[in-house]
Amino acid sequence: MKNNTLSHTNPYLKEPVKARRNRVRGLASSTAIETGEPIAVIEEKLDRRPVGRFRVTLA
């Protein structure tokens, strides 16, 4: 029996752009229910790419 990943078998996950959009929407709506913040605001925060990498130095 051949094992396929969920992203290869689920039709909603086959297209990476749509799959990411759906994950962001699901996470945003779940967070909005818990926090009371609008979904659009949370989606905007999730879609923002970090400008620079944070460097953490250990002592």
C-alpha positions in Angstrom: 0.0 0.0 0.0 1.4 3.4 -1.0 1.4 6.1 1.7 0.5 9.5 0.4 0.6 12.7 2.5 -2.5 14.6 3.3 -1.4 17.5 1.1 -1.4 15.1 -1.9 -4.7 13.4 -1.3 -6.9 16.2 0.0 -8.2 18.3 -2.9 -8.4 21.4 -0.7 -4.7 21.2 0.1 -3.3 20.4 -3.4 -2.9 24.1 -4.4 -0.4 25.6 -2.0 -1.7 29.2 -2.3 -5.3 28.2 -1.6 -4.2 25.8 1.2 -2.3 28.6 3.0 -5.2 31.0 2.6 -7.5 28.4 4.1 -5.2 27.7 7.0 -4.8 31.4 7.7 -8.6 31.9 7.5 -9.2 29.0 9.9 -6.6 30.1 12.4 -7.9 33.7 12.2 -11.5 32.8 12.7 -10.7 30.5 15.7 -8.6 33.2 17.3 -11.3 35.8 16.6 -13.8 33.7 18.5 -11.5 33.5 21.5 -10.3 37.1 21.5 -13.1 39.1 20.0 -10.8 40.7 17.5 -12.1 41.0 13.9 -11.0 38.2 11.5 -9.6 40.7 9.0 -7.3 42.2 11.5 -5.9 38.8 12.6 -5.5 37.7 8.9 -3.6 40.8 8.2 -1.2 40.1 11.1 -0.7 36.5 10.0 0.0 37.6 6.4 2.6 40.1 7.3 6.1 38.8 6.6 8.8 39.7 9.1 11.1 42.4 7.7 14.3 41.2 9.2 15.4 38.2 11.2 15.8 38.6 14.9 19.1 37.4 16.2 19.3 35.9 19.6 22.6 35.6 21.2 23.2 33.2 24.1 25.3 34.2 27.0 
